[in-house]
Amino acid sequence: MSRPSSKAIYHQRKDYALAVLKQQWDLRHYVEHLLTLHVDSKDIRDVDDCIMQLKMLEAQGRVWGQDMILEVKDHELLLSDTESKEELESFPLDSILRCTAVLDSCSYDSVLAITMQDRNRQGISILLFQCTQSGAELMKTNLEKAVKEWKSELESQHTLRNSLETMLSQQRPIHGIQDSFGPPQPAPAFDQHYYPKQRDQPEWIDDRRQKSQDLDRDSEILNHVLNDIELFVGKVKEASGSLNTKKKMAKKKGKQKGVLLPELEYQDCFRKIKYACNLLGKLKPILQEPNAPELLQLLFSILSFTMSSCPWSDMASSTISPLLTKEAIDLLEENLEGEDHATWKMLGTAWTLTRAEYPNGQSVPTYLPTFSDGWVPPLPARESPSPMAQQPEDSEGYYSIRPELMQAMYEFQARNHKELSVRKGDMLEVLDQRKKWWLVQNSTGERGYIPSNILAPADQEPSIENGMNQGPREPPSLRLNSTAAEVTEWLKDKGFSRITVKSLGVLTGHQLLEMSQGELRVICPEDWRRVVFKLSAVKTSLGINPHD
């Protein structure tokens, strides 16, 4: 064999060095977990006390170690089994307070001590690992680097959120809309929804003006949507603080956990978040300071906060209208990462499919937003004023004029005093159509709310086909008395894999809610974390301790 050239040797050495350095900086190492100690201000106060306890246990032959993989993934410190790769425990990176390398203190000569804030923020734990393979010093450096980068990212998110809150509080429009299309044009009024062409004016100038008007309109709507979302978050925080001050008193009186805000306000927030995603998808090419990905990041931080505070665990995933547009879904796919992407996918088909893809999507009513300040968006510049104007196939959120007198195509039975029972074929006067449930009045003067998708124009014949007499389908829920078939439907609705549905679908609601995390790990190793998350929300809504 001929000797490699000097240039070939140089490139081989360069590739080798890069590979070695990458391996050193990749935080995925085999370690031996020695013990975990809780700081109690008595016997255990710091890392030195933990090392002293380790030496005592070692002298007595009572150290029970376990080999495992320590790695950083999705902004969490994960501990996994070396053979099955089963996750043993996880810790958020921002809960790591400090890392300490302890060398040559005993037979365990390379110990990494990680001081952690407990999840409930009420205590501190110190984990000790023997790092024979990689060395405690190197692992300490790598872990500190990962924590620093994540905290820097959190600070950037916080700065972005504060900037947006300031922008919204000043009620200034989002930059970039008017700049892209010349001087601002007046918003079209309801009776002046288009500009007539001048005799000598080229057609492309009129199209450009109409496009500018529509973009100005959409940016104005987006500002109002974001403002309402921010107002809702402020109300939740204020109500949460008020609720916490009364928590002890409520426990003494044996009262149940109080609801922060009315159900309709939570539902309206989830709808506006979806609607904002559609607007961002449309305005993405021209949004600046902040741009569409930055606003999307803020929306999902608000979405996570709202979901965690919402007393109705399935409300977000069961919020169907408005369905997302293709542009919005593309924006989410391209920009969401880590926990935000997992949260989005976890919400199921109502958040991941367009109107064309969603089952019976054309029957889902178009979302008509209302705003806290009473503002009503103007009609799009291109929209016809005809009462029977049809919506675009994949559009969401545009106002259209509908007939006031409509006919019930299906029977609906009221479930409370706010709703109205109607029979198929009843002629109803529509009094308020701004939400998914419309306020109607029947021929006897009775008023109440009914689902908007059971109504049709007065001259349309009620359907007599098989299976068409049923009202809108409610999303399946999980209860203690749910049958195995109902559990299966609930699992499918939440978007779990086929094998998870098949494995857990044989259980009743009581049996599923009684399962431990360990049992779920064995039965559905791929989805067990999502199952635990969903069951925890259901247990909370049913008044069951999620940790039981």
VENTA-V265536 format. One record per backbone hydrogen bond with DSSP energy under -0.5 kcal/mol. NH is the residue of the N-H (numbers start at 1). CO is the residue of the C=O. E is the energy in kcal/mol with one decimal. If there is no record, write none. Layout:
BEGIN
nh=NH co=CO e=E
nh=NH co=CO e=E
END
This chain:
BEGIN
nh=9 co=5 e=-2.3
nh=10 co=6 e=-2.2
nh=11 co=7 e=-2.2
nh=12 co=8 e=-2.3
nh=13 co=9 e=-2.5
nh=14 co=10 e=-2.1
nh=15 co=11 e=-2.6
nh=16 co=12 e=-2.3
nh=17 co=13 e=-2.4
nh=18 co=14 e=-2.2
nh=19 co=15 e=-2.3
nh=20 co=16 e=-2.4
nh=21 co=17 e=-2.6
nh=22 co=18 e=-2.5
nh=23 co=19 e=-2.1
nh=24 co=20 e=-1.9
nh=25 co=21 e=-2.1
nh=26 co=22 e=-1.7
nh=28 co=26 e=-1.6
nh=29 co=70 e=-2.9
nh=31 co=29 e=-0.5
nh=31 co=68 e=-2.8
nh=32 co=130 e=-1.9
nh=33 co=31 e=-0.5
nh=33 co=66 e=-2.9
nh=34 co=32 e=-0.5
nh=34 co=128 e=-2.7
nh=35 co=128 e=-0.9
nh=37 co=126 e=-2.5
nh=39 co=124 e=-2.8
nh=40 co=44 e=-1.9
nh=41 co=44 e=-1.3
nh=45 co=43 e=-0.6
nh=50 co=46 e=-1.5
nh=51 co=47 e=-2.4
nh=52 co=48 e=-2.0
nh=53 co=49 e=-2.1
nh=54 co=50 e=-2.3
nh=55 co=51 e=-2.4
nh=56 co=52 e=-2.0
nh=57 co=53 e=-2.5
nh=58 co=54 e=-2.5
nh=59 co=55 e=-2.4
nh=60 co=56 e=-1.4
nh=61 co=58 e=-1.1
nh=62 co=57 e=-3.1
nh=64 co=62 e=-0.6
nh=65 co=63 e=-0.8
nh=66 co=33 e=-1.5
nh=68 co=31 e=-2.7
nh=69 co=80 e=-2.9
nh=70 co=29 e=-3.2
nh=71 co=69 e=-0.5
nh=71 co=78 e=-2.1
nh=72 co=27 e=-1.7
nh=73 co=71 e=-0.5
nh=73 co=76 e=-2.6
nh=76 co=73 e=-0.9
nh=77 co=91 e=-3.5
nh=78 co=71 e=-3.1
nh=78 co=76 e=-0.7
nh=79 co=89 e=-2.7
nh=80 co=69 e=-2.2
nh=81 co=86 e=-2.6
nh=82 co=67 e=-0.6
nh=85 co=81 e=-1.0
nh=88 co=79 e=-3.6
nh=89 co=79 e=-1.4
nh=91 co=77 e=-1.8
nh=93 co=75 e=-2.0
nh=95 co=92 e=-1.9
nh=96 co=93 e=-1.7
nh=97 co=95 e=-0.6
nh=97 co=115 e=-2.8
nh=98 co=115 e=-1.1
nh=100 co=113 e=-2.4
nh=102 co=100 e=-0.5
nh=102 co=111 e=-3.3
nh=103 co=101 e=-0.6
nh=104 co=109 e=-2.1
nh=105 co=108 e=-0.6
nh=106 co=108 e=-0.5
nh=109 co=107 e=-1.3
nh=111 co=102 e=-2.8
nh=112 co=129 e=-3.0
nh=113 co=100 e=-3.3
nh=113 co=111 e=-0.6
nh=114 co=112 e=-0.6
nh=114 co=127 e=-2.5
nh=115 co=98 e=-2.6
nh=115 co=113 e=-0.6
nh=116 co=114 e=-0.6
nh=116 co=125 e=-3.5
nh=117 co=95 e=-3.0
nh=118 co=116 e=-0.5
nh=118 co=123 e=-2.8
nh=121 co=118 e=-2.1
nh=125 co=116 e=-2.4
nh=126 co=37 e=-3.1
nh=127 co=114 e=-2.5
nh=128 co=35 e=-2.4
nh=129 co=112 e=-2.0
nh=130 co=32 e=-2.8
nh=131 co=110 e=-3.2
nh=131 co=129 e=-0.6
nh=132 co=130 e=-0.7
nh=133 co=30 e=-0.5
nh=135 co=131 e=-1.3
nh=139 co=135 e=-1.9
nh=140 co=136 e=-2.6
nh=141 co=137 e=-2.2
nh=142 co=138 e=-2.5
nh=143 co=139 e=-2.6
nh=144 co=140 e=-2.4
nh=145 co=141 e=-2.0
nh=146 co=142 e=-2.1
nh=147 co=143 e=-2.4
nh=148 co=144 e=-2.4
nh=149 co=145 e=-2.2
nh=150 co=146 e=-2.1
nh=151 co=147 e=-2.6
nh=152 co=148 e=-2.0
nh=153 co=149 e=-1.9
nh=154 co=150 e=-2.4
nh=155 co=151 e=-2.2
nh=156 co=152 e=-1.9
nh=157 co=153 e=-2.2
nh=158 co=154 e=-2.4
nh=159 co=155 e=-2.5
nh=160 co=156 e=-2.4
nh=161 co=157 e=-2.6
nh=162 co=158 e=-2.4
nh=163 co=159 e=-2.2
nh=164 co=160 e=-2.3
nh=165 co=161 e=-2.5
nh=166 co=162 e=-2.3
nh=167 co=163 e=-2.2
nh=168 co=164 e=-2.8
nh=169 co=165 e=-2.5
nh=170 co=166 e=-1.6
nh=171 co=168 e=-1.0
nh=172 co=167 e=-1.5
nh=175 co=288 e=-0.5
nh=175 co=289 e=-0.5
nh=177 co=174 e=-0.7
nh=180 co=176 e=-0.7
nh=181 co=178 e=-1.3
nh=182 co=179 e=-0.7
nh=189 co=192 e=-0.6
nh=192 co=189 e=-1.2
nh=196 co=194 e=-0.5
nh=201 co=198 e=-1.2
nh=205 co=202 e=-0.7
nh=206 co=202 e=-1.1
nh=207 co=203 e=-2.1
nh=208 co=204 e=-2.1
nh=209 co=205 e=-2.3
nh=210 co=206 e=-2.4
nh=211 co=207 e=-2.4
nh=212 co=208 e=-2.4
nh=213 co=209 e=-2.4
nh=214 co=210 e=-2.4
nh=215 co=211 e=-2.3
nh=216 co=212 e=-2.5
nh=217 co=213 e=-2.4
nh=218 co=214 e=-2.6
nh=219 co=215 e=-2.5
nh=220 co=216 e=-2.1
nh=221 co=217 e=-2.3
nh=222 co=218 e=-2.5
nh=223 co=219 e=-2.0
nh=224 co=220 e=-1.8
nh=225 co=221 e=-2.8
nh=226 co=222 e=-2.8
nh=227 co=223 e=-2.1
nh=228 co=224 e=-2.2
nh=229 co=225 e=-2.3
nh=230 co=226 e=-2.4
nh=231 co=227 e=-2.2
nh=232 co=228 e=-2.2
nh=233 co=229 e=-2.4
nh=234 co=230 e=-2.2
nh=235 co=231 e=-2.0
nh=236 co=232 e=-2.4
nh=237 co=233 e=-2.5
nh=238 co=234 e=-2.3
nh=239 co=235 e=-2.7
nh=240 co=236 e=-2.8
nh=241 co=237 e=-2.1
nh=242 co=238 e=-2.0
nh=243 co=239 e=-2.4
nh=244 co=240 e=-2.3
nh=245 co=241 e=-1.4
nh=246 co=242 e=-0.7
nh=246 co=243 e=-0.7
nh=247 co=244 e=-1.0
nh=250 co=246 e=-2.2
nh=251 co=247 e=-2.1
nh=252 co=248 e=-2.1
nh=253 co=249 e=-1.6
nh=254 co=250 e=-0.5
nh=254 co=251 e=-0.9
nh=255 co=250 e=-2.4
nh=265 co=262 e=-0.6
nh=266 co=262 e=-1.4
nh=267 co=263 e=-2.4
nh=268 co=264 e=-2.3
nh=269 co=265 e=-1.8
nh=270 co=266 e=-2.2
nh=271 co=267 e=-2.2
nh=272 co=268 e=-2.3
nh=273 co=269 e=-2.1
nh=274 co=270 e=-2.0
nh=275 co=271 e=-2.7
nh=276 co=272 e=-2.6
nh=277 co=273 e=-1.8
nh=278 co=274 e=-1.8
nh=279 co=275 e=-2.1
nh=280 co=276 e=-2.6
nh=281 co=277 e=-2.3
nh=282 co=278 e=-1.6
nh=283 co=279 e=-2.6
nh=284 co=280 e=-1.3
nh=286 co=283 e=-1.8
nh=287 co=283 e=-1.2
nh=287 co=284 e=-0.5
nh=288 co=175 e=-1.3
nh=295 co=291 e=-2.2
nh=296 co=292 e=-2.5
nh=297 co=293 e=-2.1
nh=298 co=294 e=-1.8
nh=299 co=295 e=-2.5
nh=300 co=296 e=-2.1
nh=301 co=297 e=-1.5
nh=302 co=298 e=-2.1
nh=303 co=299 e=-2.6
nh=304 co=300 e=-2.2
nh=305 co=301 e=-1.8
nh=306 co=302 e=-2.8
nh=307 co=303 e=-2.6
nh=308 co=304 e=-2.1
nh=309 co=305 e=-1.3
nh=310 co=306 e=-1.2
nh=313 co=311 e=-0.9
nh=315 co=312 e=-1.6
nh=318 co=314 e=-1.6
nh=319 co=316 e=-1.3
nh=320 co=318 e=-1.1
nh=324 co=353 e=-0.6
nh=329 co=325 e=-2.4
nh=330 co=326 e=-2.5
nh=331 co=327 e=-2.0
nh=332 co=328 e=-2.3
nh=333 co=329 e=-2.6
nh=334 co=330 e=-2.1
nh=335 co=331 e=-1.4
nh=336 co=332 e=-2.4
nh=340 co=337 e=-1.3
nh=341 co=337 e=-0.9
nh=342 co=338 e=-2.1
nh=343 co=339 e=-2.7
nh=344 co=340 e=-2.3
nh=345 co=341 e=-2.3
nh=346 co=342 e=-2.2
nh=347 co=343 e=-1.0
nh=347 co=344 e=-0.8
nh=348 co=345 e=-1.4
nh=351 co=348 e=-1.8
nh=352 co=348 e=-0.6
nh=353 co=349 e=-1.6
nh=358 co=354 e=-2.6
nh=361 co=358 e=-2.0
nh=363 co=360 e=-1.6
nh=364 co=361 e=-1.4
nh=369 co=367 e=-0.6
nh=374 co=371 e=-1.9
nh=383 co=380 e=-1.3
nh=389 co=386 e=-1.7
nh=395 co=392 e=-1.3
nh=402 co=400 e=-0.5
nh=406 co=404 e=-0.6
nh=406 co=428 e=-3.1
nh=407 co=456 e=-3.2
nh=408 co=426 e=-2.6
nh=409 co=407 e=-0.6
nh=409 co=454 e=-3.6
nh=410 co=454 e=-0.7
nh=411 co=469 e=-0.7
nh=412 co=422 e=-2.3
nh=414 co=412 e=-0.5
nh=419 co=416 e=-1.0
nh=420 co=449 e=-1.6
nh=422 co=412 e=-2.2
nh=425 co=408 e=-3.3
nh=426 co=423 e=-2.2
nh=428 co=406 e=-3.5
nh=428 co=426 e=-0.5
nh=429 co=441 e=-2.6
nh=430 co=404 e=-3.3
nh=430 co=428 e=-0.6
nh=431 co=429 e=-0.6
nh=431 co=439 e=-2.9
nh=432 co=439 e=-1.6
nh=438 co=436 e=-0.6
nh=438 co=450 e=-2.1
nh=439 co=432 e=-2.2
nh=440 co=438 e=-0.6
nh=440 co=448 e=-2.6
nh=441 co=429 e=-1.8
nh=442 co=446 e=-2.2
nh=445 co=442 e=-1.7
nh=448 co=440 e=-1.8
nh=449 co=418 e=-2.2
nh=450 co=438 e=-2.0
nh=452 co=436 e=-2.0
nh=454 co=451 e=-1.4
nh=455 co=452 e=-1.4
nh=456 co=407 e=-1.8
nh=458 co=405 e=-0.9
nh=460 co=457 e=-1.9
nh=468 co=465 e=-1.9
nh=482 co=479 e=-1.5
nh=487 co=483 e=-2.3
nh=488 co=484 e=-2.2
nh=489 co=485 e=-2.0
nh=490 co=486 e=-2.2
nh=491 co=487 e=-2.5
nh=492 co=488 e=-2.4
nh=493 co=489 e=-2.4
nh=494 co=490 e=-1.5
nh=495 co=492 e=-1.5
nh=496 co=491 e=-1.8
nh=501 co=497 e=-2.5
nh=502 co=498 e=-2.7
nh=503 co=499 e=-2.2
nh=504 co=500 e=-2.7
nh=505 co=501 e=-1.9
nh=507 co=504 e=-1.7
nh=509 co=482 e=-2.8
nh=510 co=480 e=-1.1
nh=512 co=508 e=-2.4
nh=513 co=509 e=-2.3
nh=514 co=510 e=-1.1
nh=515 co=512 e=-1.1
nh=520 co=516 e=-2.1
nh=521 co=517 e=-2.2
nh=522 co=518 e=-1.5
nh=523 co=519 e=-2.1
nh=524 co=520 e=-2.7
nh=528 co=524 e=-1.4
nh=531 co=527 e=-2.5
nh=532 co=528 e=-2.6
nh=533 co=529 e=-2.1
nh=534 co=530 e=-2.6
nh=535 co=531 e=-3.0
nh=536 co=532 e=-2.4
nh=537 co=533 e=-1.6
nh=538 co=534 e=-2.0
nh=539 co=535 e=-3.0
nh=540 co=536 e=-2.1
nh=541 co=537 e=-2.0
nh=542 co=538 e=-1.7
nh=543 co=539 e=-0.5
nh=543 co=540 e=-1.1
nh=544 co=539 e=-3.3
nh=548 co=545 e=-1.9
END
